[in-house]
Amino acid sequence: MVRRNLNDLFYFVTVAREGSFTRAASLLNVTQSALSQAISGLETRLQIRLLTRTTRSVSPTAAGERLLNAIGHRFDEIETELDELTELRDKPAGTVRITCGDHVLHSILLPKLTPLMREYPDITLEFDVNYGFRDIVADRFDAGVRMGKTIDKDMIAVPIGPLMRLAVVGSPAYFETRPAPKVPQDLTAHPCINQRMQSSGGLYVWDFERRGRRANVRVDGPLIFNTTQPQIDAALSGLGLALLPDDELAPYLDDGRLVRVLEDWCPKFEGYHLYYPSRRQPSPAFALVVNALRLGRPSARTESPA
């Protein structure tokens, strides 16, 4: 009976955190019907409803929230302790979950982590490609990747990429019929390709700086996207100007398919950082991932994961 109760409690914690029987069943590798029966059995034994179910979502009741707060972190502690036991193995094992954008995944994470995966085949890496700001603690990620200046102060930040610059670009055909902007304010006379920010829901405000002078411009144009590649495609087609990190634009700038303007208004800034909670007790697998990704330059908030 004790074993049955522990399984059902773990099932409850997973469903409550995921807010979905479908996602929880996938994570637990059980059927939705078995998961639903287990939760119903737990509620029957406790004689109290733990979850509110609707056609769209699942959320804990007041009693369920109390139970989740009481036992959820204990399952996390057990999982951490089990991960740390891999130190006694010949080679570390376990799963490391990272949320990141598509470009940094292909340009930095996979190239740097490929040798690690070959050397430690028992380590599993799970990547969540997402352009919004995920709560890595609530969503149970081991780490996330963001630009250094956007990371909360209570997180450990490890630089994994070089300094970056933004670039305003357009196609040669575009500039055949329009003059190149000389200062950021000139952008208001150009059709620009906007980006919808997934975290705030607003449009990105184009910001510039030169010799300590800052300029913020709210651009306008016929297109709005929430990912990078469509913005590049639109700029290549001559539909407007785009503002993106220059490392993503390098192939198009090198072969002349895109032309850069306002370069002196685009200073360098902190590039990609891996970040994770300062309270996190790292597993051996996670420590290996951090060391494989770490850039050889110091960061003010960098700490050793080991």
PEPE-V645055 format. One line per field, one symbol per residue. ss: DSSP state (A for helix, B for strand, O for the rest). psi: psi as a letter, one per 40 degrees, with the letter a starting at -180 (. if undefined). burial: I if it has 24 or more other C-alpha atoms within 12 Angstrom, else O. A space follows every 10 residues. Layout:
ss->???
psi->???
burial->???
This chain:
ss->OAAAAAAAAA AAAAAAAAOO AAAAAAAAOO OAAAAAAAAA AAAAAAOOOO BBBOOOOBBB OAAAAAAAAA AAAAAAAAAA AAAAAAAAOO OOOBBBBBBB OAAAAAAAAA AAAAAAAAAO OOBBBBBBBO OOOOOOOOOO OOBBBBBAAA OOOOBBBBBO OOOBBBBBBB OAAAAAAOOO OOOAAAAAAO OBBBBBOOOO OOBOOBBBBB OOBBBBBOOO OOBBBOOAAA AAAAAAOOOO BBBBBAAAAA AAAAOOOOBB BOAAAOOBBO OBBBBBBOOO OOOAAAAAAA AAAOOOOOOO OOOOOO
psi->dddddddddd ddddddddfh dddddddefi iddddddddd dddddefihd ihhiedihii addddddddd eddddddddd ddddeedeid hiiihhhhhi iddddddddd ddeddddddg eehhhhhhhh eihigdddef idiihiidee hideihhhhe iiiiiihhii idddedeiih ididdedeei hihihhhddd eiihhhiihh fehihhhhii ieihieiddd ddddddefea iihihddded ddddeedihh ifdeegiiih ahihiiideh hiiddddddd dddhifiiid ehihe.
burial->OOOOOOOIII IIIIIIIIII IIOIIOOOOO OOOOIIOIII OIIOOOOOII IIOOOOOIII OOOIOOIIOO OIOOOIOOOI OOIIOIOOOO OIIIIIIIII IIIIIOOIII OIIOOIIOOI OOIOIIIIOI IIIIIIIOOI IIIIIIIIIO IOOOIIIIII IIOIIIIIII IIOIIOOOOI IOIIOOIOOI IIIIIOOOOO OOOIOIIIOO OOOOOOIIII IOIIIIIIOO IIIIIIOIII IIIIIIIIIO OOIOOOIIII IIIOIIOOOI IIIIIIIOOI OIIIIIIIII IIIIIOOOIO IIIIIO
